[in-house]
Amino acid sequence: MTSDSIPAVICTVDVVLLTLEQATLKVALVRREREPFAQALALPGGYIHAQDDVDAQASAVRVLRDKAGLDSPYLEQLATFTGAVRDPRGWSVAVAYCALVPSAVLAQAAGRVELVAVDALPPLPFDHRQIVDTAVLRVRSKSQYSSLPVHLCAEPFTLPQLQAVYEAVLGEPVNKVSFRRKVDELAMLEPVVGALQTGGAHRPAQLYRVRPAYRRQLSLSARGL
Amino acid sequence: MTSDSIPAVICTVDVVLLTLEQATLKVALVRREREPFAQALALPGGYIHAQDDVDAQASAVRVLRDKAGLDSPYLEQLATFTGAVRDPRGWSVAVAYCALVPSAVLAQAAGRVELVAVDALPPLPFDHRQIVDTAVLRVRSKSQYSSLPVHLCAEPFTLPQLQAVYEAVLGEPVNKVSFRRKVDELAMLEPVVGALQTGGAHRPAQLYRVRPAYRRQLSLSARGL
């Protein structure tokens, strides 16, 4: 399809699948089956299949299903990593995606992925370390002013549970009053009618879920937390 | 370089080169020399040359030189546009970049590019309309909380001139006091020692330029204008 004078470029997708486990942001790694770097832990990734995939986002969905056995409702293009030396097979383009799921969703992937704290990564092949770092920076930055962290939170949840998720992602405490104001402003939640969390030492707390409009896209605010 | 079972994917870069002319945000378009869409106005773009380019950013630099005859100090990866149908030649990956230059720099490109207001685009081939719209949205959003618009401003400039650039990009007036506070917070400028703008009806104004540290990267603030 390309003209003869244009050497082929290797086109892949890589997915940074993030979750929270014990209040720690973790990335899902898979053990590579093939060379290069066979047996190394790496990001789930693979070639774009021009005959099957309608676009690179579809390639990322397919890779997540094949390598981790799951679908991520939130899947965003992160950045594209390119060049002559990042892949020993040749000049390559890796379109990187970022996926966020609650840790319960990763129970489906048990035995297929290893969860590793993003602040304690092992050496990774290719430029996967740089790709993970880019994703973490993006997620932390976006969490300041958007509904992004809700995708890490299993529904339904209470507001204190959601606040704890924001705090874990941001790595710092969040003021309760400004957090509640931000949640109102983002208008991303709806109460689950009649559902209260009971059984704790405190009075029952209202349970919430994400409004349908924000299940696959973000609500943004002009100002950070 | 790819295995025989993986069909080739067309790999290109496209550059959204933006400038301000008469307080209007404009994009530089070039007339395509070859099919598909020969003679149509389109974004400057071209194949990644795996034998020459160290990465896709280098491809974008080369394309800007070849098609517009200029270098853009500010050149940022925007997003990657992919899929089976966006290019009639086949499955394609276009890594899009955004460049910002003062309009005086485009004088070098006279006769090679046409400047068109981003709010009055002609029909564009491929998905170039979507690429331009993505760039404009990104630039307007980033201008709220970063030094990005300084790259549209010929140096040296006065603070009122820079404020006018911010207002043109954002498409709305900016409060002078909060603008001055933001400029201080971003710490992106340095006065040009001994240089004052004279000759107007007002008292002479200090001239500024961008600090070297922020000539190729942004200064960011946590809060918007």
Contacts between the chains, C-beta under 8 A, distances in Angstrom:
chain1	res1	chain2	res2	distance
A	1	B	7	7.0
A	1	B	8	5.4
A	1	B	9	8.0
A	1	B	10	6.3
A	1	B	89	6.2
A	1	B	90	3.7
A	1	B	91	7.2
A	2	B	8	5.2
A	2	B	10	5.6
A	2	B	47	7.5
A	2	B	89	7.9
A	2	B	90	7.8
A	6	B	47	5.2
A	6	B	49	7.5
A	6	B	50	7.8
A	7	B	1	6.9
A	7	B	50	4.4
A	7	B	51	6.1
A	8	B	1	5.3
A	8	B	2	5.2
A	8	B	8	4.9
A	8	B	50	7.7
A	9	B	1	7.8
A	9	B	9	7.2
A	9	B	11	4.3
A	9	B	48	5.8
A	9	B	50	5.6
A	10	B	1	6.3
A	10	B	2	5.5
A	11	B	9	4.3
A	11	B	11	6.6
A	11	B	93	5.7
A	47	B	2	7.6
A	47	B	6	5.2
A	48	B	9	5.8
A	48	B	82	7.6
A	48	B	91	7.5
A	48	B	93	7.5
A	49	B	6	7.6
A	50	B	6	7.8
A	50	B	7	4.4
A	50	B	8	7.7
A	50	B	9	5.6
A	50	B	84	7.1
A	50	B	90	7.4
A	50	B	91	3.8
A	51	B	7	6.1
A	53	B	84	7.7
A	54	B	83	6.0
A	54	B	84	5.7
A	54	B	85	8.0
A	55	B	82	4.7
A	55	B	83	3.6
A	55	B	84	7.1
A	56	B	80	6.9
A	56	B	82	3.9
A	56	B	83	7.4
A	56	B	93	6.9
A	57	B	82	7.6
A	77	B	79	6.2
A	77	B	80	6.6
A	79	B	77	6.1
A	80	B	56	6.9
A	80	B	77	6.6
A	80	B	80	4.4
A	80	B	95	5.1
A	82	B	48	7.6
A	82	B	55	4.7
A	82	B	56	3.9
A	82	B	57	7.7
A	82	B	95	6.5
A	83	B	54	6.0
A	83	B	55	3.6
A	83	B	56	7.5
A	84	B	50	7.0
A	84	B	53	7.7
A	84	B	54	5.7
A	84	B	55	7.1
A	85	B	54	8.0
A	89	B	1	6.4
A	89	B	2	7.9
A	90	B	1	3.7
A	90	B	2	7.7
A	90	B	50	7.4
A	91	B	1	7.1
A	91	B	48	7.5
A	91	B	50	3.8
A	93	B	11	5.6
A	93	B	48	7.5
A	93	B	56	6.9
A	93	B	93	5.8
A	93	B	95	6.9
A	95	B	80	5.1
A	95	B	82	6.5
A	95	B	93	6.9
A	144	B	222	7.0
A	222	B	144	7.1
A	222	B	224	5.1
A	223	B	223	5.6
A	223	B	224	6.4
A	224	B	222	5.1
A	224	B	223	6.4
